[in-house]
Amino acid sequence: MTSRNSLRARIRAQRRALSSQQQEAFAQQFAGHFAKSHLFLNSGRVAFYMANDGELDPSYLMANAWAMGKHCYLPVLMHAHDKSLLFAPYEPDAPMVYNQFGIPEPRIAPRHCVKARNLDLIIMPLVAFDKRGNRIGMGGGYYDRTLGFLNARTQWHKPRLVGIGYSFQETPAIDSEPWDVPLSYIATEKNLTRIS
């Protein structure tokens, strides 16, 4: 296994070892402080994700977003051949289907989805992160391909990218690849950190 793969395997095992009570407590702690941040308060169109494989669950924050009248979205694998994402509007009672990874997605026609560039904030899952905003995901590259346009920007920085995970998912340094899209912020159950 490569070092990325071994790190991925180790941290995924740590995530899955958390009890459901621990996962819920951490999710509530994360939502409690993130919901008060200027970043969240000033974002009207926010993409979330459905927690899978022990990921930090953003559903409590999503409930706050709905209560505040924000527009919520979930990633969908509309174009499996190019491994990119679109973002589907999501309401609590939306009909769902499972994608090829067993993750629920809103059942919606592609024409009703939006591209990443139309969002204010994207809350992204991760397996590992470092203080420089580098992220290791599950290995499929979907977010990096979808968000690659941000690497060419110098001024307009929306959508803001927030990687969320448990504090134990931090690693000292991740070697970045040319196609990696760095995060704007890291959020854990403990705090929100802006990447300079």
N, C-alpha and C positions, 0 to 999 in steps of 0.2 A: 504494500500500500504506500502511496505517496504521503508526505507529511500532511497535506491538506485532508486527504482521506482518513488518515489515522486520527487527526484532530476532530474531524467531523464525526467519526464513529464514537470517540470518547465522550464528546459533549452531548451527542444525541442520547447516549446511554445515561448520562447524568440527568438529562431532562426527563427521560422516561422513568427514572427512579424516584422522582418527586411524587409524593402522595397527592391524591386529588384535593385534599385539604390544603396542602402547601401550594399547589398550583392556583387554587382559588384565592388564597390569601395574597399571593404575589400579584395576581391579576388585579385584585382590588387596590393594592398599594400603588401599583403602576397607574391605574386609572385615576386614583385619588389625587396624585400630584400632577399628572400630565393634563388633566382636564382644567387645571387652573393656570396653565402656562399661556403666555401671550401667543406662542406659536399655534396652539390649538384654538384659542379663543378667536384669533384673527383669520382662521381658515374656514371657508364656507363649503368647499367641496373636498371631502376627505375620503381617501381609499383605505380600507382596512383589509384584513384577511381572515379566513376561518382557521383557527388554530388546529394543528395536526402534529402528531409525533411528539407531543410534550411541549410544543411551543408556548411561549407566554401568550395568554388569551386576551385579545383586545376587546372582547364583547362588552365588558363593563364600560369601557370608554365609548364604544359605539352606542350604547344606550344613552350615555350623556349627550353624544352628538345628536341623536334623534330628538332628545328632550329640548335641545337648544335650537332646533330647526335647521340643522346642518344637512347637506346632501351627502349621503353615504354611498360608497361604491365598494365592490369586491372585484378582484381580478378574475378574469375568465380566459380559458385557453381556446380562443376562437380559431386561431391559425396554428394548429399543431405542427404543420409542415415547416414553419419558420420559427417556431418556439418563441413566439411573442405573446404579449398580454394585451387585452382590452379591459376596460373597467365598466362593470354593469351596475346600474343603480340598484340599491338594495334597501328594502323595507322589511320590517319584522315578519310580515306574513307572505313574503315573496316565495313563489314555488321554486324549488331547488332540484338540481340534478347533480350526479357525481361525475367528476372528470376522470381521466384515465389513472390519476393517482389516488382516487378515492376521496377527493376533497370536494365538498359541496360548493356549487356555483349557482347563481340565479339562472333560471331557465328563461332566456331572453334572446331575441333576435339581435344579430350583430349591429344592425342599424340603430338600435337603441343604446348602444354602448358608447363610451367616450375614450379618447386616447389619453395617455398619461399627461400630455402637455396641457390638457384642459382642466387639470386638477390643481388644487392649492397645496395639498399635503398628501403624501403617500406613506402610510405606516407599513413597514416591511418586516417580515420575519427574517431571522438569521440563525445560523448555527454558532458562529463565532464572530467577534469583532475586536478591533483594537482602538486605541485612543486617537488614531489619525483618521478614523472614519472608514477604514477598510472592513469589508464584510465577507464572510464565507457563508454561502447559502447551502441549499441541498445538493447543488451540483448541476442543475439543469440549465442555468444561465438565462432563465426567462426574464428576470428583472433587468439584468445587464443588457440584454438585447433590446428590451422595451425602452429602457431609459438611456441608451447610448447617446442620444441627441444632446443630453446635458453636458457631455464631455466637450462638446464644441462651443458651448456658450461661455461668454465672458461677463455678461451683465444681467440678463434676465434669468433668475434662478428658480422659478416655479416650474414644476412642483418641488416643494421642500421634501427631502427624503429622510425619514426617521426609521432607523433600525431599532427594533425592540427585542429584548431578550432578558434573561435572568442575569444578575450581576456576575455569576460564576462563569458565564460564557465569554467574559473578557479574556483575551490572550495578549501577551506582551507585544507581539508584532506579527502582522500578516503581510507577506510579500504580495504586492498588487500586480495584476496582469494588465496589459494595455487596454483590454476591453472592460475592466472593472469600473463601475460607476461608484464613486465615493459617496458616503452618507453625509447629510448636512447636520444630523443630530443622532445621538444614541440615547435611548431611554431604557431604563431598567426599573425594577420594583423600588429601587433606592433613589434614583435621580434622573434628571434630563441634562445632557451635556451637549453643548453646541461645539461642532468641530470647526476650528479656526482655519 
